[in-house]
């Protein structure tokens, strides 16, 4: 099966999961994770009409997306990998959504840069629900303070919350926690669920799922 077929299949699965959760499928956005794939691999998805993509690294995205954005209108590019403060300027210029805002220093740098570029980039606040050392994300114990800082003090355009549950744990516990936290602050969007667990995430209220392998196949070698 080709990439357009894979994309179609994932969209059908999303529709079915939404139906089972008694939710309208059109409130769930599919972020096609194109990280580590070259422009020619991504093109069939664009030609099939898909427009929302996720990239892990600013530099890698800079190498392929400006030309693709020129060629295909309406592309919405999400940064779904960790962001260093020294790459904030480039990230604000290139991306439409930044999903990995996870610490005050980064939040402040983004607020400053958006003001400088006069460009509002929607952000998700990443919560490290599994409290894993190797993962980015604000710890659950610091989440209330961090959400207030981003929404009230810095006035960032916060769309919602994002998490990546630990691989070896039941994801639904993490999804349920994120949903409850978002509800507490009236945040409408939840970016959660990847190739292996997006159907579960939809049951728990995901409004955005990040799917790469199921669309593009295994990652291309570096």
C-alpha positions as semicolon CSV with decimal commas, in nm:
position;residue;x (nm);y (nm);z (nm)
1;X;0,000;0,000;0,000
2;X;0,114;0,350;-0,079
3;X;0,127;0,652;0,150
4;X;-0,206;0,791;0,026
5;X;-0,371;0,455;0,107
6;X;-0,208;0,446;0,452
7;X;-0,331;0,798;0,518
8;X;-0,680;0,701;0,414
9;X;-0,672;0,398;0,641
10;X;-0,561;0,603;0,942
11;X;-0,837;0,858;0,874
12;X;-1,092;0,576;0,862
13;X;-0,962;0,437;1,195
14;X;-0,993;0,785;1,347
15;X;-1,348;0,808;1,220
16;X;-1,435;0,470;1,368
17;X;-1,272;0,548;1,704
18;X;-1,461;0,880;1,715
19;X;-1,787;0,704;1,637
20;X;-1,729;0,451;1,916
21;X;-1,652;0,737;2,156
22;X;-1,969;0,916;2,039
23;X;-1,767;1,212;1,913
24;X;-1,772;1,397;1,579
25;X;-1,469;1,283;1,375
26;X;-1,411;1,634;1,242
27;X;-1,306;1,757;1,586
28;X;-1,000;1,529;1,572
29;X;-0,701;1,658;1,379
30;X;-0,449;1,417;1,230
31;X;-0,089;1,540;1,252
32;X;0,104;1,331;0,999
33;X;0,450;1,293;1,153
34;X;0,694;1,346;0,868
35;X;1,013;1,373;1,078
36;X;1,315;1,192;0,929
37;X;1,132;1,153;0,596
38;X;1,248;1,338;0,285
39;X;1,031;1,573;0,078
40;X;0,966;1,307;-0,187
41;X;0,822;1,070;0,075
42;X;0,597;1,344;0,212
43;X;0,473;1,464;-0,128
44;X;0,213;1,184;-0,184
45;X;0,042;1,281;0,143
46;X;0,029;1,644;0,028
47;X;-0,100;1,540;-0,314
48;X;-0,373;1,338;-0,140
49;X;-0,488;1,664;0,020
50;X;-0,343;1,630;0,370
51;X;-0,211;1,955;0,514
52;X;-0,116;1,905;0,881
53;X;0,233;1,768;0,951
54;X;0,464;1,725;1,248
55;X;0,840;1,766;1,259
56;X;1,087;1,694;1,538
57;X;1,377;1,924;1,461
58;X;1,386;2,285;1,349
59;X;1,691;2,238;1,125
60;X;1,552;1,932;0,948
61;X;1,220;2,106;0,887
62;X;1,400;2,413;0,748
63;X;1,562;2,190;0,487
64;X;1,238;2,064;0,332
65;X;0,930;2,261;0,432
66;X;0,979;2,614;0,290
67;X;0,978;2,472;-0,066
68;X;0,686;2,236;0,005
69;X;0,489;2,522;0,165
70;X;0,543;2,729;-0,150
71;X;0,418;2,444;-0,365
72;X;0,119;2,337;-0,153
73;X;-0,097;2,606;0,005
74;X;-0,257;2,573;0,346
75;X;0,012;2,362;0,514
76;X;0,001;2,373;0,894
77;X;0,334;2,267;1,044
78;X;0,361;2,145;1,405
79;X;0,686;2,123;1,599
80;X;0,654;1,805;1,806
81;X;1,015;1,764;1,923
82;X;1,198;1,939;2,205
83;X;1,289;2,303;2,141
84;X;1,609;2,467;2,261
85;X;1,587;2,837;2,341
86;X;1,860;2,918;2,083
87;X;1,628;2,788;1,808
88;X;1,322;2,990;1,912
89;X;1,364;3,256;1,642
90;X;1,371;2,996;1,360
91;X;1,088;2,794;1,516
92;X;0,854;3,094;1,537
93;X;0,934;3,188;1,176
94;X;0,872;2,839;1,031
95;X;0,612;2,662;1,244
96;X;0,241;2,728;1,282
97;X;0,206;2,534;1,610
98;X;0,465;2,445;1,876
99;X;0,355;2,144;2,083
100;X;0,649;2,111;2,322
101;X;0,649;2,418;2,548
102;X;0,765;2,262;2,873
103;X;0,954;2,512;3,091
104;X;0,934;2,878;3,196
105;X;1,258;2,981;3,021
106;X;1,129;2,853;2,687
107;X;0,782;3,003;2,740
108;X;0,934;3,347;2,810
109;X;1,165;3,324;2,506
110;X;0,869;3,233;2,282
111;X;0,652;3,517;2,414
112;X;0,935;3,764;2,345
113;X;1,007;3,626;1,996
114;X;0,639;3,623;1,891
115;X;0,617;3,987;1,990
116;X;0,933;4,066;1,796
117;X;0,816;3,885;1,480
118;X;0,457;4,005;1,528
119;X;0,347;3,647;1,471
120;X;0,120;3,441;1,692
121;X;0,211;3,071;1,694
122;X;-0,033;2,846;1,877
123;X;0,132;2,642;2,152
124;X;0,062;2,329;2,354
125;X;0,209;2,291;2,699
126;X;0,382;1,954;2,728
127;X;0,320;1,766;3,053
128;X;0,555;1,481;3,146
129;X;0,273;1,268;3,289
130;X;0,503;0,969;3,350
131;X;0,768;1,184;3,523
132;X;1,036;1,026;3,302
133;X;1,385;1,172;3,332
134;X;1,468;1,125;2,966
135;X;1,156;1,305;2,840
136;X;1,074;1,670;2,806
137;X;0,764;1,811;2,967
138;X;0,663;1,998;3,277
139;X;0,623;1,769;3,580
140;X;0,263;1,722;3,698
141;X;0,346;1,882;4,034
142;X;0,458;2,203;3,858
143;X;0,181;2,205;3,597
144;X;-0,064;2,442;3,770
145;X;0,198;2,709;3,818
146;X;0,332;2,664;3,464
147;X;-0,013;2,684;3,299
148;X;-0,091;3,003;3,492
149;X;0,244;3,155;3,390
150;X;0,187;3,082;3,019
151;X;-0,181;3,178;3,004
152;X;-0,209;3,465;3,251
153;X;0,130;3,629;3,281
154;X;0,289;3,569;2,940
155;X;-0,043;3,564;2,749
156;X;0,089;3,295;2,513
157;X;-0,164;3,164;2,259
158;X;-0,209;2,835;2,451
159;X;-0,425;2,592;2,252
160;X;-0,412;2,306;2,502
161;X;-0,196;2,035;2,657
162;X;0,019;1,759;2,512
163;X;0,171;1,440;2,655
164;X;0,367;1,130;2,553
165;X;0,288;0,846;2,798
166;X;0,564;0,602;2,899
167;X;0,592;0,326;2,637
168;X;0,553;0,040;2,884
169;X;0,254;0,181;3,075
170;X;-0,120;0,173;3,006
171;X;-0,170;0,506;2,824
172;X;-0,531;0,565;2,929
173;X;-0,427;0,669;3,284
174;X;-0,206;0,940;3,136
175;X;-0,469;1,053;2,887
176;X;-0,731;1,076;3,163
177;X;-0,494;1,284;3,378
178;X;-0,420;1,525;3,092
179;X;-0,790;1,568;3,013
180;X;-0,871;1,650;3,376
181;X;-0,586;1,902;3,396
182;X;-0,700;2,073;3,073
183;X;-1,059;2,091;3,196
184;X;-0,945;2,263;3,514
185;X;-0,815;2,555;3,308
186;X;-1,078;2,552;3,033
187;X;-0,821;2,441;2,772
188;X;-1,007;2,287;2,481
189;X;-0,738;2,095;2,294
190;X;-0,551;1,777;2,382
191;X;-0,264;1,651;2,168
192;X;-0,221;1,289;2,270
193;X;-0,198;0,953;2,100
194;X;0,051;0,821;1,843
195;X;0,058;0,529;1,595
196;X;0,019;0,266;1,869
197;X;-0,244;0,426;2,091
198;X;-0,431;0,700;1,906
199;X;-0,762;0,513;1,916
200;X;-0,740;0,497;2,297
201;X;-0,648;0,866;2,305
202;X;-0,961;0,952;2,104
203;X;-1,172;0,772;2,365
204;X;-1,018;0,999;2,627
205;X;-1,083;1,321;2,440
206;X;-0,781;1,375;2,212
207;X;-0,846;1,655;1,964
208;X;-0,514;1,597;1,789
209;X;-0,328;1,269;1,726
210;X;0,031;1,239;1,600
211;X;0,075;0,948;1,360
212;X;0,393;0,876;1,164
213;X;0,478;0,507;1,121
214;X;0,124;0,403;1,024
215;X;0,135;0,657;0,738
216;X;0,496;0,675;0,621
217;X;0,621;0,332;0,731
218;X;0,932;0,274;0,937
219;X;1,164;0,569;0,971
220;X;1,415;0,625;0,697
221;X;1,776;0,567;0,811
222;X;1,966;0,880;0,911
